[in-house]
Amino acid sequence: MTEQGDLIAGRYRLQRRIGAGGMGVVWQAFDERLDRVVALKHLLLPPGLSTEEAERARQRAVREARIAARLQHPGAVTVHDVVEDGGRPVLVMEYVRASSLAELIAARGPLPAVQAAQVGGQVAAALAVAHEAGIVHRDVKPANILMTDTGAAKITDFGIARARGDTTITATGLLVGTPAFLAPEVARGHEPSAASDVFSLGATLYTAVEGRAPFGDGDNAIALLHAVAGGQMIPPASHGPITDVVLHMMRADPAARPTMAQAAENLHAVAVGRPAPAPTRLDLRPLADPPAPASRRPRSALPIAAAAIAAVVLTVLLYPLLTSSRQVADQPPAPTTSAVAAAQLQQSVAGYYALLPDRTDEAWTRLSPAMQAQGREQYEKAWKDVKDLVVTAAPQATDTDTVTIGVEYTAESRGRLRETRQLHLMIDGSRVLIDSDQVLTSERINGKNENRDKKDDDGEKDDKKGKGGN
């Protein structure tokens, strides 16, 4: 058992314990050889590993720590060395007198948008350098961002995650990482990547601005993991440039997120009051012919049920309006450039909704392969939960690949909802396909024609939060 006063690797004298977490225990220590204060982190191996598995895990930690030690950036805590103590890896790191972003949020509440952008820009710049060096952090979260009294932000805990290429789930079935800040694809068991770091930083900044995590912060880790995997994000209450940048970072499709370098540029622009650069990664692009299964990453902002429910909402209002233009909606002209006219995007979305809920066979063909991959049975089942559909805002193109709509509907399982939704589209040959669907805002409202509303009034009064999925 490590105790205060112990000498580690013949040179590091433990002075006091300053932190602990699922991956290790952190000590303030004194380097007797170089006469300086450092931080030592004793890494903890996952429980239930065999001797062989534990050795492989130890070797991975040492190898990753040595890679991280090469990083030199003011936005990252420097790793000086990696040593062993009792067969366990110990990271020797720069000692930073600071509080974590998590502690700051808990003590003071949400951060002003400009301060959050400043913090995010510093951290994103450091992570961009790490990504260029082939290092993926894998556990970006408020607790791993240190805030100094001067306003400097530093990302810490480089090197404690497994090396790239290792599986995400351990031999005991435990997920490594913090569920509240995982990217959806990682929550579903996919390999962590630079894109998942971008999502996690976006979720961290969402928490900084909103004062709560994007998928909730309940004690039920399994329920939380399920919400993350399904993209069931709580719509942000804040609006403005920082929110736009964060939501871009948190797109469900990893390929639709900015790179970390682009995120750093966007956040810096917000911090100094400039418009963020227009996104350069688009969902609206031709599919590979054929797509390579091994490299294809799942893309979905919400479960297919959410996409189906959002789609149904426009049927009642738009169906009569679109009858005369059905042929055009069903056969959108082939795009002549990589950019598609806003009118075509809106028409494609309207044409898709006009098929529903009665013509699901045809509507199904207008979903992207990633959406269809979630299952036809689930798609059909989702329609049975919806009735009394009203459109509150017609489809409106807001970007080169994005259409926003406002809707109201009654879901048997949730009551009457009013939502603003954002859909991303992509090109497959001459067709524009629905590729993802995200709830931007959602509120529970009282329906006037539902008998069960009278029974559920008390429940509706208690349901104050908008939900990110159906």
C-alpha positions as CSV (number, residue, x, y, z in Angstrom):
1,M,0.0,0.0,0.0
2,T,1.5,3.3,-1.1
3,E,1.8,5.9,1.7
4,Q,3.0,9.4,2.3
5,G,6.8,9.6,2.5
6,D,7.4,6.5,0.3
7,L,10.2,6.9,-2.2
8,I,9.2,5.8,-5.8
9,A,11.8,4.7,-8.3
10,G,14.6,5.9,-6.0
11,R,13.9,9.6,-6.6
12,Y,10.2,10.6,-6.2
13,R,9.2,11.3,-2.5
14,L,5.4,11.2,-2.0
15,Q,4.2,14.3,-0.2
16,R,0.4,14.2,-0.2
17,R,-2.4,12.5,-2.0
18,I,-4.2,15.0,-4.3
19,G,-6.7,13.0,-6.2
20,A,-8.1,9.6,-7.2
21,G,-10.3,8.2,-10.0
22,G,-11.2,5.0,-11.8
23,M,-7.8,4.9,-13.6
24,G,-5.5,5.7,-10.7
25,V,-4.4,7.7,-7.7
26,V,-2.5,11.0,-8.0
27,W,0.1,12.2,-5.5
28,Q,2.1,15.4,-5.2
29,A,5.7,14.3,-5.0
30,F,9.2,15.8,-4.8
31,D,11.8,14.9,-7.4
32,E,14.9,14.6,-5.2
33,R,17.2,14.3,-8.2
34,L,16.1,17.5,-10.0
35,D,14.8,19.3,-7.0
36,R,11.3,20.0,-8.2
37,V,7.6,19.2,-7.4
38,V,5.9,16.8,-9.7
39,A,2.6,14.8,-9.8
40,L,2.7,11.0,-9.7
41,K,-0.2,8.9,-10.9
42,H,-0.2,5.2,-10.0
43,L,-2.3,3.5,-12.7
44,L,-4.9,1.0,-11.7
45,L,-5.5,-2.1,-13.9
46,P,-9.1,-3.2,-14.6
47,P,-10.3,-5.9,-12.1
48,G,-10.8,-9.4,-13.2
49,L,-7.8,-9.7,-15.5
50,S,-5.7,-12.8,-15.8
51,T,-1.9,-12.5,-15.2
52,E,-1.3,-12.5,-18.9
53,E,-4.0,-9.8,-19.5
54,A,-2.7,-7.7,-16.6
55,E,0.8,-7.8,-18.1
56,R,-0.5,-6.8,-21.6
57,A,-2.4,-3.9,-20.0
58,R,0.7,-2.8,-18.1
59,Q,2.7,-2.8,-21.2
60,R,0.1,-0.8,-23.1
61,A,0.0,1.8,-20.4
62,V,3.7,2.1,-20.4
63,R,3.9,2.4,-24.1
64,E,1.1,5.0,-24.4
65,A,2.7,7.0,-21.5
66,R,6.0,7.1,-23.3
67,I,4.3,8.4,-26.5
68,A,2.5,11.0,-24.5
69,A,5.7,12.1,-22.9
70,R,6.8,13.4,-26.3
71,L,4.0,16.0,-26.3
72,Q,5.0,19.6,-25.6
73,H,2.1,22.0,-25.6
74,P,1.0,24.7,-23.1
75,G,-2.5,23.4,-23.2
76,A,-1.5,19.9,-22.0
77,V,0.0,18.7,-18.8
78,T,3.5,17.4,-19.6
79,V,4.4,13.8,-18.9
80,H,8.0,13.7,-17.8
81,D,8.6,10.0,-17.3
82,V,7.0,6.6,-16.7
83,V,8.4,4.3,-14.0
84,E,7.2,1.3,-12.1
85,D,6.4,0.7,-8.5
86,G,5.5,-2.8,-7.3
87,G,4.9,-3.9,-10.9
88,R,2.4,-1.0,-11.5
89,P,3.0,1.8,-14.0
90,V,3.5,5.2,-12.5
91,L,3.3,8.4,-14.6
92,V,5.5,11.3,-13.6
93,M,3.8,14.5,-14.7
94,E,4.1,18.3,-14.5
95,Y,2.6,19.5,-11.3
96,V,-0.1,22.2,-11.9
97,R,-1.6,24.2,-9.0
98,A,-5.1,24.3,-10.3
99,S,-8.7,23.2,-9.9
100,S,-10.5,21.0,-12.4
101,L,-13.2,22.4,-14.7
102,A,-15.6,20.0,-13.0
103,E,-14.8,21.6,-9.6
104,L,-15.2,25.1,-11.1
105,I,-18.6,24.3,-12.6
106,A,-19.8,22.7,-9.3
107,A,-18.7,25.7,-7.3
108,R,-19.7,28.6,-9.6
109,G,-22.3,27.1,-12.0
110,P,-22.2,27.5,-15.8
111,L,-19.4,29.4,-17.4
112,P,-19.9,32.5,-19.6
113,A,-19.9,31.6,-23.2
114,V,-16.7,33.5,-23.9
115,Q,-14.8,31.9,-21.1
116,A,-16.0,28.4,-22.2
117,A,-14.8,29.2,-25.7
118,Q,-11.4,30.3,-24.3
119,V,-11.1,27.1,-22.3
120,G,-12.2,24.9,-25.2
121,G,-9.9,26.6,-27.6
122,Q,-6.8,26.0,-25.5
123,V,-7.7,22.3,-24.9
124,A,-8.6,21.7,-28.5
125,A,-5.3,23.1,-29.7
126,A,-3.4,20.7,-27.4
127,L,-5.5,17.8,-28.5
128,A,-5.0,18.7,-32.1
129,V,-1.2,18.4,-31.6
130,A,-1.8,15.0,-29.8
131,H,-3.9,13.8,-32.8
132,E,-1.2,14.7,-35.2
133,A,1.2,12.6,-33.1
134,G,-1.2,9.7,-33.3
135,I,-2.4,9.9,-29.7
136,V,-6.1,9.7,-28.8
137,H,-7.0,10.9,-25.3
138,R,-10.1,8.7,-24.9
139,D,-11.3,10.3,-21.7
140,V,-11.9,14.0,-22.3
141,K,-14.1,15.4,-19.6
142,P,-14.4,18.3,-17.2
143,A,-12.5,16.5,-14.4
144,N,-9.5,16.1,-16.8
145,I,-9.2,19.8,-17.6
146,L,-7.2,21.8,-15.1
147,M,-7.9,25.5,-14.6
148,T,-5.2,27.8,-13.2
149,D,-5.7,31.1,-11.4
150,T,-4.5,32.9,-14.5
151,G,-7.2,31.4,-16.7
152,A,-5.0,28.9,-18.4
153,A,-6.5,25.5,-19.2
154,K,-4.6,22.2,-19.5
155,I,-5.8,18.8,-20.5
156,T,-4.4,16.0,-18.3
157,D,-4.4,12.2,-18.1
158,F,-2.6,11.6,-21.4
159,G,-1.2,8.2,-21.5
160,I,-3.5,6.3,-19.1
161,A,-5.8,5.0,-21.8
162,R,-5.0,1.9,-23.9
163,A,-2.9,2.2,-27.1
164,R,-4.7,2.6,-30.4
165,G,-5.9,-0.8,-31.8
166,D,-6.9,-2.2,-28.4
167,T,-10.6,-3.2,-28.0
168,T,-12.9,-0.8,-26.2
169,I,-14.4,-3.4,-23.9
170,T,-12.2,-5.2,-21.5
171,A,-12.1,-9.0,-21.0
172,T,-14.5,-8.5,-18.0
173,G,-17.0,-6.6,-20.2
174,L,-16.3,-3.2,-18.5
175,L,-16.3,-0.1,-20.7
176,V,-13.3,2.1,-20.1
177,G,-14.1,5.8,-20.1
178,T,-16.7,8.1,-18.5
179,P,-20.2,7.3,-19.9
180,A,-21.6,10.9,-19.6
181,F,-18.9,12.2,-22.1
182,L,-18.5,9.3,-24.5
183,A,-19.2,9.6,-28.2
184,P,-22.2,7.5,-29.3
185,E,-20.1,5.2,-31.4
186,V,-17.8,4.5,-28.5
187,A,-20.8,3.8,-26.3
188,R,-21.9,1.2,-28.9
189,G,-18.5,-0.5,-28.7
190,H,-16.6,1.1,-31.6
191,E,-12.9,2.0,-31.4
192,P,-12.2,5.4,-29.8
193,S,-10.8,7.8,-32.4
194,A,-9.8,11.4,-32.9
195,A,-13.4,12.1,-33.8
196,S,-14.6,10.7,-30.5
197,D,-12.3,13.0,-28.7
198,V,-13.9,15.9,-30.6
199,F,-17.3,14.8,-29.4
200,S,-16.2,14.4,-25.8
201,L,-14.7,17.9,-25.8
202,G,-18.0,19.2,-27.2
203,A,-19.9,17.4,-24.5
204,T,-17.5,18.9,-21.9
205,L,-18.1,22.4,-23.2
206,Y,-21.8,21.7,-23.3
207,T,-21.6,20.9,-19.6
208,A,-19.5,24.1,-19.0
209,V,-22.1,26.3,-20.6
210,E,-25.3,24.5,-19.5
211,G,-24.2,23.5,-16.1
212,R,-25.2,19.9,-16.7
213,A,-24.0,17.0,-18.9
214,P,-25.7,16.6,-22.3
215,F,-27.1,13.1,-21.5
216,G,-28.0,13.7,-17.9
217,D,-26.0,12.9,-14.8
218,G,-28.0,10.1,-13.1
219,D,-26.5,7.3,-11.0
220,N,-27.7,4.6,-13.3
221,A,-24.6,4.1,-15.5
222,I,-26.4,1.5,-17.8
223,A,-29.3,3.9,-18.5
224,L,-26.8,6.7,-19.1
225,L,-24.8,4.5,-21.5
226,H,-28.0,3.6,-23.3
227,A,-28.9,7.3,-23.7
228,V,-25.4,8.1,-25.1
229,A,-25.5,5.2,-27.5
230,G,-28.9,6.4,-28.8
231,G,-27.8,10.0,-29.1
232,Q,-30.6,11.0,-26.7
233,M,-29.1,14.4,-25.8
234,I,-31.0,17.0,-23.7
235,P,-31.5,20.0,-26.0
236,P,-29.3,23.0,-24.8
237,A,-31.1,25.9,-23.2
238,S,-28.4,28.3,-24.3
239,H,-28.2,29.8,-27.8
240,G,-25.5,31.6,-29.7
241,P,-22.1,31.0,-31.5
242,I,-20.7,28.7,-28.8
243,T,-23.8,26.5,-28.9
244,D,-23.5,26.2,-32.7
245,V,-19.9,25.2,-32.5
246,V,-20.5,22.7,-29.7
247,L,-23.4,21.0,-31.6
248,H,-21.2,20.7,-34.6
249,M,-18.6,18.9,-32.5
250,M,-21.3,16.6,-31.1
251,R,-22.8,15.4,-34.4
252,A,-23.7,11.8,-34.2
253,D,-21.8,10.9,-37.4
254,P,-18.1,11.0,-36.6
255,A,-17.3,12.0,-40.2
256,A,-19.6,15.1,-39.9
257,R,-17.7,16.5,-36.9
258,P,-14.9,19.0,-37.4
259,T,-11.3,17.9,-36.9
260,M,-9.8,19.0,-33.5
261,A,-7.8,21.6,-35.3
262,Q,-11.0,23.0,-36.9
263,A,-12.7,22.9,-33.5
264,A,-9.8,24.9,-32.0
265,E,-10.1,27.5,-34.8
266,N,-13.9,27.8,-34.3
267,L,-13.7,28.1,-30.5
268,H,-11.0,30.7,-30.8
269,A,-13.2,32.7,-33.2
270,V,-16.0,32.7,-30.7
271,A,-13.7,33.7,-27.8
272,V,-12.6,36.8,-29.7
273,G,-16.0,37.7,-31.0
274,R,-15.5,36.7,-34.6
275,P,-17.9,34.4,-36.6
276,A,-16.8,30.8,-36.6
277,P,-15.6,29.6,-40.0
278,A,-18.1,27.7,-42.0
279,P,-18.0,23.9,-41.6
280,T,-15.8,22.2,-44.1
281,R,-16.9,18.7,-43.4
282,L,-20.2,17.9,-45.0
283,D,-22.6,15.0,-44.8
284,L,-23.9,16.0,-48.2
285,R,-21.4,14.0,-50.4
286,P,-21.5,11.0,-52.7
287,L,-21.3,7.6,-51.2
288,A,-18.4,5.4,-52.0
289,D,-19.3,2.8,-54.6
290,P,-19.5,0.4,-52.9
291,P,-18.9,1.4,-49.3
292,A,-16.2,-0.5,-47.5
293,P,-17.8,-2.3,-44.6
294,A,-14.6,-2.5,-42.5
295,S,-14.1,1.3,-42.6
296,R,-17.7,2.4,-42.5
297,R,-18.6,4.2,-39.2
298,P,-22.2,4.3,-38.1
299,R,-23.9,7.6,-38.5
300,S,-27.0,8.5,-36.6
301,A,-27.9,11.5,-34.4
302,L,-30.8,9.6,-32.8
303,P,-32.3,6.1,-32.9
304,I,-34.3,5.3,-36.1
305,A,-37.4,5.8,-33.9
306,A,-36.6,9.4,-33.5
307,A,-36.0,9.9,-37.2
308,A,-39.3,8.2,-37.9
309,I,-41.3,10.2,-35.4
310,A,-39.8,13.5,-36.6
311,A,-40.6,12.6,-40.2
312,V,-44.3,11.7,-39.5
313,V,-44.9,15.2,-38.0
314,L,-45.0,17.0,-41.4
315,T,-47.4,14.6,-43.0
316,V,-50.8,16.3,-42.2
317,L,-49.8,19.8,-43.3
318,L,-47.5,19.0,-46.2
319,Y,-49.3,16.1,-47.9
320,P,-52.0,18.3,-49.5
321,L,-49.5,21.0,-50.5
322,L,-47.1,18.5,-52.2
323,T,-49.7,16.5,-54.2
324,S,-49.3,18.7,-57.2
325,S,-45.5,18.5,-57.1
326,R,-45.1,14.8,-56.2
327,Q,-43.3,14.0,-59.4
328,V,-40.6,16.6,-58.8
329,A,-40.2,15.6,-55.1
330,D,-39.9,11.9,-56.0
331,Q,-37.3,12.6,-58.7
332,P,-35.0,15.4,-57.5
333,P,-32.6,16.6,-60.2
334,A,-29.1,15.2,-60.1
335,P,-26.8,17.8,-58.5
336,T,-24.2,19.2,-60.9
337,T,-21.8,20.3,-58.1
338,S,-21.0,19.3,-54.5
339,A,-23.4,21.9,-53.2
340,V,-27.1,21.3,-53.6
341,A,-29.6,24.2,-53.8
342,A,-31.5,24.9,-50.6
343,A,-34.8,24.5,-52.5
344,Q,-33.8,20.9,-53.4
345,L,-32.9,20.1,-49.9
346,Q,-36.2,21.4,-48.6
347,Q,-38.1,19.6,-51.4
348,S,-36.4,16.3,-50.7
349,V,-37.3,16.5,-47.1
350,A,-40.9,17.5,-47.8
351,G,-41.2,14.7,-50.4
352,Y,-40.0,12.2,-47.8
353,Y,-42.5,13.4,-45.2
354,A,-45.3,13.5,-47.7
355,L,-45.0,9.7,-48.1
356,L,-45.6,9.1,-44.4
357,P,-47.2,7.5,-42.4
358,D,-49.1,5.5,-45.0
359,R,-46.4,4.8,-47.5
360,T,-43.5,3.6,-45.4
361,D,-42.3,1.2,-48.1
362,E,-41.4,4.2,-50.3
363,A,-40.2,6.4,-47.4
364,W,-37.8,3.7,-46.3
365,T,-35.9,4.0,-49.7
366,R,-35.2,7.7,-48.9
367,L,-33.1,6.9,-45.8
368,S,-29.3,6.6,-46.0
369,P,-27.7,3.2,-45.6
370,A,-26.6,4.2,-42.1
371,M,-30.2,5.0,-41.1
372,Q,-31.5,1.8,-42.7
373,A,-28.8,-0.2,-40.9
374,Q,-30.7,0.3,-37.7
375,G,-33.5,-1.9,-38.8
376,R,-36.8,-1.9,-40.8
377,E,-38.8,-3.5,-38.0
378,Q,-37.9,-0.7,-35.6
379,Y,-38.7,1.8,-38.3
380,E,-42.2,0.4,-38.9
381,K,-42.9,0.1,-35.2
382,A,-42.0,3.7,-34.5
383,W,-45.0,4.9,-36.6
384,K,-47.5,3.2,-34.4
385,D,-46.6,5.5,-31.4
386,V,-47.5,8.8,-33.2
387,K,-50.7,10.6,-34.0
388,D,-52.2,14.1,-34.3
389,L,-49.3,15.6,-36.3
390,V,-48.9,19.3,-36.9
391,V,-46.1,21.3,-38.6
392,T,-45.3,24.5,-36.8
393,A,-42.4,25.5,-39.1
394,A,-41.9,24.3,-42.7
395,P,-38.6,22.8,-43.8
396,Q,-35.9,25.4,-43.9
397,A,-32.3,24.9,-45.2
398,T,-29.8,26.3,-42.7
399,D,-26.6,25.0,-44.3
400,T,-25.4,23.2,-47.4
401,D,-26.4,19.8,-45.9
402,T,-28.9,20.8,-43.2
403,V,-32.7,21.3,-42.9
404,T,-34.5,22.5,-39.8
405,I,-38.2,22.0,-39.1
406,G,-40.6,22.7,-36.3
407,V,-43.2,20.1,-35.3
408,E,-45.9,19.1,-32.8
409,Y,-47.1,15.6,-32.3
410,T,-48.6,13.2,-29.7
411,A,-46.5,10.1,-28.8
412,E,-48.4,7.4,-26.9
413,S,-45.4,7.0,-24.6
414,R,-44.6,10.6,-24.0
415,G,-47.7,12.8,-24.6
416,R,-47.8,16.0,-26.6
417,L,-44.4,17.4,-27.7
418,R,-43.3,20.5,-29.6
419,E,-39.8,20.2,-31.1
420,T,-37.3,21.8,-33.4
421,R,-35.4,19.3,-35.4
422,Q,-32.3,19.5,-37.5
423,L,-31.7,16.9,-40.3
424,H,-28.5,16.3,-42.2
425,L,-28.7,14.9,-45.8
426,M,-26.3,13.2,-48.2
427,I,-26.1,12.4,-51.9
428,D,-26.3,8.9,-53.3
429,G,-26.0,9.3,-57.1
430,S,-28.9,11.6,-58.0
431,R,-30.8,11.2,-54.8
432,V,-30.7,13.2,-51.6
433,L,-31.1,10.9,-48.6
434,I,-32.0,11.5,-44.9
435,D,-28.7,10.7,-43.1
436,S,-29.3,11.9,-39.5
437,D,-31.8,13.7,-37.3
438,Q,-31.2,15.7,-34.1
439,V,-33.5,17.3,-31.7
440,L,-32.5,20.9,-31.1
441,T,-35.3,21.9,-28.7
442,S,-38.1,20.0,-27.1
443,E,-40.9,20.8,-24.7
444,R,-43.9,18.9,-23.3
445,I,-47.2,20.7,-24.0
446,N,-50.8,19.9,-23.1
447,G,-52.9,18.3,-25.8
448,K,-56.5,19.4,-26.1
449,N,-58.1,16.4,-27.7
450,E,-56.6,13.5,-25.8
451,N,-58.7,11.9,-23.1
452,R,-55.7,10.6,-21.4
453,D,-54.3,14.1,-21.0
454,K,-56.7,14.6,-18.1
455,K,-55.2,11.6,-16.4
456,D,-51.7,12.6,-17.1
457,D,-51.8,16.2,-16.0
458,D,-49.9,15.6,-12.8
459,G,-47.2,13.6,-14.7
460,E,-46.9,16.3,-17.3
461,K,-46.3,19.0,-14.6
462,D,-43.5,16.9,-13.3
463,D,-41.9,16.5,-16.7
464,K,-40.0,19.7,-17.0
465,K,-37.2,18.6,-19.3
466,G,-37.2,18.5,-23.1
467,K,-35.9,15.1,-24.3
468,G,-33.5,14.4,-27.1
469,G,-35.0,11.2,-28.4
470,N,-38.4,9.6,-28.9
